[in-house]
Every structure is written in C-alpha cells, then in structure tokens.
Amino acid sequence: MKYKLYISTLGIILISSLCFAQQKEPFYEQLVFDFYKTQILKAYPVDKRINICGYVAELHSIFNIPQCSENIYFGRDKNFEELQPYITEQLSIDSQHFEIDLSQVDKQQFRIKKMYGNKLPKLQITSPHIINEKGDRVYVNIYEEHKDKFVTYHLELNKQGEILNWCRTVALKMIVY
C-alpha cells in the first residue's frame, strides 16, 4: 500500500514538473520579425531588398524609448531594462532563442546575410525590454537603416507575445562634411 502511494505521488510530481517546464517564454524577436514582414511591410513597403542577419546577437541594437506611443507616457523617471533572464538564456548557442527562422522570408524582399556589412537598407531588432517597475509589457524596437533615413518601429507586447500596439518614427540622416 505504501509502495503504491509512493509511486502515485512520484508520478504526480513528475507530471506537474513536466507541465511547468513546458511553459517557456515566447521568442520575442521572432514574433516581432514575423509581424514586421506580414503587417508593417504591407503598410510601409520598402523599395529595395532589406539585409537581415538571422543570429540574434548580430541583430540586437541599442533600445530607444518610444516617443510615438499614444497610450503610454514615457517620462524621464521610467527606466527601461533588458529582460535579463531571457537575454542570459539567449546567449547560449543551444538556446531556442539564438537564431531567427528566416526560412519563410520572401527572397524578393529580404537578403539574408551571415554578418552585416555596409549594404543598406538593413534591419536590426533590439532585445526585449521592460519598464522595471511594471514588467507586464515587453517592448522591442525594429530599425530600418536606409541611405538617407532611419525608420524605427516601436512594438509593445504582453508577456505571452501578443502584439498590443505599435508605432513608427522616421529620422533623416544628416551628413556633415
């Protein structure tokens, strides 16, 4: 009797631990890129093929605070910080969040590179950020660098990876001689 109780308790613990282990954090960069290629490029098409690198470490860029978002006020007292456990796990080559899946991209719209060079336009994606006091929303920026301008798409997601809001800013490049 004790043996059956022990086995059933062990089974319940094993099953519950497997269920909790299946709850993974979404691959935010992949979700944002998929949204970009299916939704944003329809609204704002690009004339030339966009250079993209599939490795997240090569894609990451500096995060800019979104100024165009209507429903959120970003004051100077709000600090954005990287989603630290996610970023730490991502640095492992065995991570499922190490490389973006580019197998379904339109080759007429994207040029896949192993490393970025000086070819423009190019696409970069920031690492996921949160506002340190809230933490219920995730923010990711997508940057398009063109010959004459920078285009930034600011995306707001929930922790499950659903895109809640996005906006666009454009900054012209100034060439100083």
Beta strands, then each sheet from edge to edge (+ up, - down):
strand 1: 50-53
strand 2: 80-82
strand 3: 110-113
strand 4: 122-125
strand 5: 129-131
strand 6: 137-145
strand 7: 149-158
strand 8: 163-172
sheet 1: 1+ 3+
sheet 2: 2+ 5-
sheet 3: 4+ 6- 7+ 8-
end
